[in-house]
C-alpha cells in the first residue's frame, strides 16, 4: 500500500505575530514558496514565513478537514497549539531541508 504525505501547517510573522494556516503535500516546497514570497498575497503582505507548527496526515481528506478546523479556531487556540510543541516559536523550516 502506497503511503501519502499531507501536511497542515502554521506560519507566523514572528513570535505571537500574524498567523497563516495551510495544507500541502510537499511541506518544504510550500514553505519555500512562502519564504520567497512567490505565493499567497496574505503571507507576502504580512511577511508571514516562519514555520512554527505542522502535522502529518496520510489521508488528504483528513488533512483538509484539519486545516478547515484550525482556520475556524480562535487565535488563542492556535497560539496554544503552536506553544504546546514549539514554546519558543523556533522556525522549523531549517530542519526540513
Secondary structure, DSSP 8 states (H G I E B T S, - for coil): -----EEEEEEESSTT--EEEEEES-HHHHHHHHHHT-S-HHHHHTT--EEEEEEEES-HHHHHHHHHHHHHS-HHHHHHHHHHH-TT----GGGT-
